[in-house]
Amino acid sequence: MKKYLLAFLCLTLVMGSTIALAFGPVAAKDLKAGFVYVGPVGDGGWTYMHDLGRLDMEKAFPGMESFFVESVPEGPDSVRVMETFIRNGAKLVFATSFGYMDFVQDVAAKNPDVIFMHCSGYKRADNVGTYFGRMYQARYLSGLIAGKMSKSNIIGFVAANPIPEVIRGINAFTLGAQKTNPDVKVKVVWLFSWFDPAKEKEATLALIDAGADVIAMHADSGAAPQTAEEAGVYVVGYNNDMSRYAPTKHLTAPVWNWGMVYKHIAGQVIDGTWKTSDIWWGLKEDFVGLAPVSNAVPEDIVALVNSEKEKIISGNWDVFSGPVKNQKGEIVIKNGDRMSDGDMLGMNWFVMGVEGDIPK
């Protein structure tokens, strides 16, 4: 028996059949996990929250060892990092950003006895699973608050990269804002970067100059909230409770609980029950949620947020339920229909009320 994970080949086979991998149990004290981070641990947002989740996982399984490399570009350098993890005994590798997807596949193919989990991707293999959260649900709830708090009817959205994850979040946020303020518009500025505090500040100022009196964001640092605070403009953060960056203007933030999924996956590996799958949890599982809501938000809106949250958790309704129109005013989700997970994961259009283009 090997010291770490045991990979059993369930073979035999007839023409054209595939080899399925099964992984045996491993003691926590023998399990090493490596984390590939796209930003610095001190970003206060995306990577910071992933690292809290890593530490939560370690705490749950005494003796387990984990390590990370931060600020790894979404390119070939990620291969070097993952291979270094494996040479150092890692039998579980977490790649925490979308752009690592193809590189994970390449490294996994060469290391069939190692389990890989890729965050926000869609490619799987016998030893590669995927995981993400229904952040669009929390985005929708934060939009309810932002729409009510806007007086200019213009909300600015500082957006990282034009991929379905970000587009889906912008759309969900806009649908929430429109429910409490039908006249609101959401203006989008693209950063083409996950973590760039200077660009995030510049984009925030540009949106404020364009009339936005509430700022929302899909970016990894606290630069946008800090800039909004300095300008006296309300802000909805992301990833983490960002009120420390905007103590008087922070309304709330859609937040992650990564520790939940990291403990779940590590537990499966230790028990020998892990198999490739796609994890996509949401409000129901408490994987996503909202940071504390500002006292500036009216009580009736807080009550609405709570009731809409319960409606989503019940499973009777979800954010992308019809009727929903695109930017051109065309019905893309009919009344009574609900968007499938596959269509949400590939979303490449904006809802009516969003001002901005989706670069190709």
N, C-alpha and C positions, 0 to 999 in steps of 0.2 A: 504494500500500500504506500502511496506517496504521502509526503508530509502534509501537503496542502490539499487542494481539491482533487478528487479522483474523477477522471473523465472515462466513462465507460462507453465503448462503442457498441451500439445496439445494431448489429450488422445484418447479416446473412443475406446474401441477397440475390435476388432475382434481377433480371435485366432492368436497367434504368432506374432502380430504386435508389433512394438517397440515404446517406448515413445520418442517423439522428444521434445527437450527443446527449447523454444524461450525466449529471454531476452528483457525486456522492457527498455525504456530509463532511464537514470539517470543523474541528474545534476552534472556538473563537481565538484562542491563544496562538493558533497557527495561521490565522487569516490576516493577510495584508491587503490593503486597498489603496489605490492611487487615484488622486483627483487632478484632472486637468482644468485649470481655471483660465478664463478668457481675460479677466481683469485682475487688478490688485486686491488682495484681501481687505485692504483698508478703504475700498471704494465707498463703503457705507450703503451699498445697494446690492446688486445681483451677486457678486462674488462673496461679499461679506455674509450674505444670508446663506449661501451654499456652505461656507465654512462653518457657520454656526450649526448647520445640519450635520456636517461631518463630525464635529465635536459631540453633538448629541448622539450620534451613532456609536462613537467610541465609548461614551459613558454607558450606553445601554448594553454593551458587550465587553466587559472587563477582559483585558488581555489582548483584544484586537488592536492591530496597529494600522494607522493610516498616515499618508503623507500627501503632499500636493506640490505642484509647481504653478505659480501665478503668472498672469500676463503672457499667456502662450498664444501667439497669433493663430488664426484659423487657417493654417496652411501646413506645409510639410514639416515644420518644426514640431508640430504636435505628435508626429510619428516618432521622432527622436525621444520626446518626453515619455510617451507610452511604452516604448521599448525599454527605456531606462527603468521605469517602474517594474516591468516584468523581470529584467535582469536582477533587480533587487528583491525579488520574491513575491511581487503582487500577483494575486490570483483573481482580483476583482478590480476593474478599472472603470471609473466614472469620467466621462467627457461631458463637460457642463455647458456647451454652447452649440448652436445649430451648425456652424461652419466646420465642425470637426467630423461631420457625418461620414464622408467618403474615406477619410483617413482612418477612422475607427474600423470601417469595413476591411481595409487593407491589412491593418495590424492584426485584427481578429482572425482573418483567414490564415495567417502565419502562426497563430498561437491558439489552436483549438481547445487547449486545456485551461484557458483563461476566460473568465466571464467579463463581458463589456456591457456597460449601460450608457446609452447616449441620450442626453437631455434635449428634447424638442425636435428630434429627428424622426424620420419615418422608415429608415432602412433597418431591417432586422436580419439575423442569421441564427444558426443553432446556438451560438455562444454570444449573441448580441441582442439585448433587449432595449427598449426605448421607454422613456418616462417624461411626463410633463404634467401640467395642471390646467384646469379649465379657468385660467385667469380671466378670460372674457367675462365670467360671471361676476367676479369682484369688480372688474372694470365697469360693468353696467351699474352696479350699486354705487360706485363712486361718481358715475355720471349723473345719477339722480341728484346728488348733493351739488355738484358743480353747476348743473343747469339752473337750480334754484338760486344759487349765490351770484350768478352773473346778472349784472344790471345793463351792461352794454350789448348783451346777447351775442358776444363774441368770446369764444374760449380758444386759447392757443394750445396746440399739442406739439411738444418737442419729441420727435420720433426718431428712433435709432436707424434701423435698416428696413427697406421695403420688402419684407418677407411676410408670408401669411400670418405668422404669430403676431406681428406688430399691427398689421392691417386689421386683423380680427379684433384686437384690443381697442383700436381707434373706433371701429364700427360699434362695438358693444358700448363703449363709453358714450358715443354720440346718441345711440338709442336711449340710453338712460337719461342723458341731458335733455333730450327732446320730450321725454315723458313729463318732466317738471317744468320745461320751458320750450314750448313748440316753436318759438321764433329763434332759438339759438343756432348759431353756426360754429363749427369747429374748424379752425384753420391749422393746417399741418405744415411743419417745417422739418425736412429730413436732415439728419446728421451724417448718415452713411458711416456710422461708427457706433459701437456699443458704449464705449467709455472715452469721453473727450470733454473734460470739464470746461475748457475754453469755448468749444463749439456749443456746448449746452447753454452756457451763459449768453453767448451771442444770439442763439436762436430764441431764447427766452426774451431778451430785450427787443428783438425784431418783432415778435408776436405782441408784446406790450405796445410797441409803437404802432402796430396795426389795429389797436383798439381792444385787445384782449384784456379783460379784467379778472380772468381766472386762467391759470396755466395748469395743464396736465402733462404727463411725460411718460415715455418709455425710453429711459436712459439709465445708466448705472451709477451715476454719482449724485451728490447732493447739490450740484451747481445750480440747477434750475430752481429748486425751492429757495436756496439762499438768495438768488437774484430776485426772485419774486418778493421775498421778504423785504429786501432793500428798496424795492420799487413800490411797496405797499399794495401788492396785488395778491389775491388768494391763489393758493396752489394745492393741487392734488399730487402727492408723491407717488413713489412706486418701489416695490421690492420690500421695503422696510418702513417702519414708522419714521418719517423724515422730519418730524416736528422740531428736532434739535436744530435743523438748518433754517426753519421758518417758524419760530416759536409763537408768533402772533397771527400768521397767515396760513398755516397748514390746516387744511380742512379734514383730510384723511388720506389714506393711501391703500391701494390694493397690495397685499403682502403675501409672502410665501412662507410655508412651513416645511422646508426641505428635510428637516430631521425625520419627519414622519415617513417619507418614502425611503430615505437612506436606512433607517432602522428596519423597515419592511424588507428591503432587498437583502441586506446583510443577514437578517434572520433566515430568509429562504436559503441563502448560500450555506449558512451554518447547519441548517436542518437537512440540507440535501434535497430541498423541494424546488429549487430555482429551475425555471425553464424560460425560454425566450417568450416575451409577451410585450404588449404595449400598455403602460400604466398611464391613465389620463383621469386623474381624480379632480374633484372640484370642491364646492362649498359643502356638499353633503359629507365628504370625508374630512372636512376642516383642513384640507391641504392648501387652500387659498382662502383669503378673508380680507377684512378691512382693519386698518389701524384705528385707534380711538378717534371718534368724530369730534371735531371742534365744538365748543360751546356756542360758537357763533351760528351754527346751523339750527334753523327752527325745529322745534319739537315735532311738528307734523311731518317734516321731511325725514327725520330720524325714524319715526314710526313707519313711514312708507318704505324706507330702506329695509327695515326689519321684516315687514310683511312681504316685500318682493323677494327677500332672501329665503323666507320660509316657502314661498311659492316655488322657487327654483329647487330647493332641497326636496320638496315633495315629489318632484319628477313630473308633475302635471303640466309644467310650462318651462321653457328655457328661453334664453335671450333672443336667439335667432328663430323666433316663431312668427309666422306671417300674420298680417301683411307687412312686408318690408320692401322698400323701393331703393334702387340704386341712385347714383348721382344724377342720372338722366331722367329720373322720375318713373322708370320702368319697374313694374312689379317683378321682383326676383324670388321672393318667397310668398306664395299665395296664402290667403287667409285660411287658417286651419292646418297649414303645413308647418313642419319643423325641419330646419336644415340638418342634414346628416353630419356625423362626425367627419367623414371623408371630405365633404364639401367645405366644412369649417376649416379643416386642416390645410386645405388648398386655397383658401380665400384670396382672391386677387382683385377685388372691386370694393369701392367705397359706397356706403349708404348715403341716401339723400341727406344733405345738411353738412357733409364734410366738404371743405374747400381745400383743394390740393390735388396733385396728380400722383400716380403710382409709377415711379421710374421703372424702366425695364432693364 
